[in-house]
């Protein structure tokens, strides 16, 4: 008599985004037959590359081109996809999740990948129609519809996401003004000189930039009509894009009684305060840190898959990240501590005629930060040096000129 096969464990993923689906892929690679998998997604699509929303807005790609996992992929992998239904409750005692349209699924292991929400400024009028974030394809379609009506737009936030939104709107012939609280654009990624070069390049594209300004109100009756600044100026607007930051989406976890800080609190195994519930991605807080770039999410996916599949006792360690601005024709890269302090040294190269600025920051003969503007093809090579902590003393004199000048055969592209 044959022994009964062990029951496959029930794994439910809440959040059909990039971090969650990458974790599922990693689990399938380690234990392809161990789980019955259900995925809840609030949007009626398969998984798509949210990093590529900016090229969709700019008209450089179609939505279909950024879909990474269509409905057929889920079927081929025997994954139940409940699309267009957000999860509204978790019953930890009964180990059940409930969708907003009534779907209820049991779990042995629950994986939360609920992502993040745009920061909504606490000002009057912030909820008016015509005020949106820039987080999903629905937001892109709202912006494109506004562009077809022409008119004026205001983007609040001069960071990566805000500038990519501004570029896309301008590419669609909309009047665009960017409002930024800090004195320079992208202060988390650029030093003041490279930020000034970026401002010049964006101005040449017809984007109006206002730095060091504070939004205090959004005006309108049936929909948005203007943005008011602290100095009394009012900027006319038919569309306002909030791009002033993101915050982990923890409402579901908090309502379920999981320990939360800024994000869902997880240990090095990506386990929440409930050992049956894991979390990955932008909803997570790990050792006091929250995350908004892609490379940490991929690292989380591997560790989480190791633990869920019982494949290895790995632990998550946050690493160095790099940033690029996805605006065609603007070449920039930054990583690490690119500002430095009293304990560091700088190597700087400037070519004003070509609009090129490079700044490398060293500590004890190791590269700890880099910002490149106008010529960033060697960003991947510098990124690897920062991550590895390699001794650069032998190549120091030629370091600013890249790998070819230092004797390295070729530049390594940043694959992110």
Protein Blocks (a to p, Z undefined) as FASTA:
>chain_A
ZZddddddddddehjafklmmmmmmmmmmmmmlpccddddfbfcdcddfklmmmmmnopa
cfklmpmbdfklmmmnopacdehiacfbdcfknopaddfkopacddfbdcddebpadddd
dbehklgghiacdfbfklmmmmmmmmmngpadddedjbfklmmmmmmmmmnopacddddf
bfbehkllbcfklmmmmmmmmmmnopacdehiacfbdcdfkbcfbdcdfkopacddfbdc
dfebccddfklmmmnopacffbccddfkopafblkbccedjkbceehiacfbfklmmmmm
mmmmmmmnopaccdddddddddddddehiacddehjfnbpakbccdddddfknopacddd
deehiafbdcdehiaklmmmmmmmmmnopafklmmmmmmnojklnopabacdddZZ
